[in-house]
Amino acid sequence: MQDAWLTRKKKTYKIKLMKLKLSLLSMVILPPEYPSIAPPLYQLNAPWLRGEDRLTISNNLEEMYLQNLGENILYQWVEKIREFLEEKSKTSHQVPKLKSTTEETEADDDDSSSELLNDLLLCSGIDASFDTLEDAAKEVPSIVHGEPISDRRSTFQAHLAPVTSPSQVKEVLNKLYENKKIASATHNIYAYRIYSKKTDTFIQDCEDDGETAAGKRLLHLMQILDARDVLVVVSRWYGGILLGPDRFKHINNCARNILVEQHYTNYVEDSGKQTGKSKSCKRK
């Protein structure tokens, strides 16, 4: 395995791990409060890293942070990712086929550190309040499906479930992917927000699933609506015709409609600020 560490800026690292045909790029920022009270902010990028695999490695990193509060864990994280790649390479005879990315390319590798930091803060799978939340019961929360929106042979549909822990998010996603139609969607974009009353913080995360920046936009919408303790997944079945920016409008409209229908909104029209505050997982 070949590993590469590149320092983009002070306390900002770009780490590339490779094993056979599998490679994974990790962007890591060490905030000023690290390691005493804040975890590293990270983003994992690999075309094959989706769905359950992404949740598995994220949960492993989160668990390691909580087991070593106040300690330097960056190298332990790298070792954990390396172990994950080792196991994945043993069970994967070939690299999974990429889902189609319909209209956008990945952000340029030379993005400014400030833009990178914003992305990591918005879509970080780590929040210092994880140890304040109790694991929810193993029963999978009920899932509600919204009305589809169709445009030029593309179809969008939102799915919503109440969640109170990251483990429930994983359970809901696994349940959704048991549906062959949903599992075969071109993109399954999702975002979730979980509120802890004890610490007045949010655990929140998002996933583009190949539709670049769609996850961040979805999470931003949920922040504006102050949606709490909820997971929203928007499936897109691509029909072969490029929609341009309209695709983001449809994704957010699907999400907004189902959040309103299920009474998960707390939006104040005359307020320009987001009402749901997160001290550890910051927002744009």
SULGI-V796142 format. One record per pair of residues at least 24 apart in sequence whose C-alpha atoms are under 8 Angstrom apart, sorted by the first residue. I is the first residue (numbers start at 1). J is the second residue. Records with the same first field share a line. If there is no record, write none. Layout:
# SULGI-V796142
I->J, J
This chain:
# SULGI-V796142
8->113
9->113
12->113
17->82
18->85
19->85, 86, 89
20->89
21->89, 94, 95
22->85, 89, 95
23->85
29->117
34->70, 72
35->69, 70, 71, 72
36->69, 70, 71
37->69, 70, 128
38->70, 128, 280
39->65, 126, 127, 128
40->74
41->120, 121, 124, 126
42->120, 124, 125
43->120, 123, 124
47->98
48->95, 96, 97, 98
50->209
51->173, 209
52->170, 174
55->170
57->81, 84
58->125
62->125, 126
66->130, 131
99->186, 187, 210
100->186, 210
101->210, 211, 212
102->211, 238, 242
103->211, 242, 244
104->211, 212
105->212
106->212
118->283, 284
119->216
121->281, 282, 283, 284
122->205, 216, 219, 281, 282, 283, 284
123->204, 205, 206, 207, 216
124->204, 205, 206, 281
125->203, 204, 205
126->203, 281
127->202, 203, 204, 280, 281
128->280
129->196, 199, 201, 202, 203, 280
130->203
132->196, 198, 199
133->165, 196
134->165
135->164, 165, 167
136->164, 165, 167, 168
138->168
140->168, 171, 172, 175
141->168, 172
143->172
145->258
146->254, 257, 258
147->254
148->254
149->250, 254
152->239, 241, 243
153->238, 239, 240, 241
154->236, 237, 238, 239, 240, 241
155->236, 237, 238, 239
156->234, 235, 236, 237, 250, 251, 254
157->234, 235, 236, 251, 254
158->232, 233, 234, 235, 251, 254, 255, 258
159->232, 233, 234, 235, 258
160->230, 231, 232, 233, 258, 259
161->230, 231, 232
162->229, 230, 231
163->194, 229, 230, 231
164->194, 195, 229, 230
165->194
169->231
182->235
185->235, 236, 237, 238
186->235, 236, 237, 238
187->211, 234, 235, 236, 237
188->233, 234, 235, 236
189->214, 215, 233, 234, 235
190->215, 218, 231, 232, 233, 234
191->215, 216, 218, 219, 231, 232, 233
192->219, 229, 230, 231, 232
193->222, 227, 228, 229, 230, 231
194->228, 229, 230
195->228, 229
200->277, 278, 279
201->277, 278, 279, 280, 281
202->277, 278, 279, 280, 281
203->278, 281
204->281
214->248, 251
217->248, 252
218->251, 252, 255
220->283, 284
221->252, 256
223->274, 275, 276
224->267, 273, 274, 275, 276
225->264, 265, 266, 267, 274, 275
226->264, 265, 266, 267, 274, 275, 276
227->259, 264, 265, 266, 276
228->264
230->264
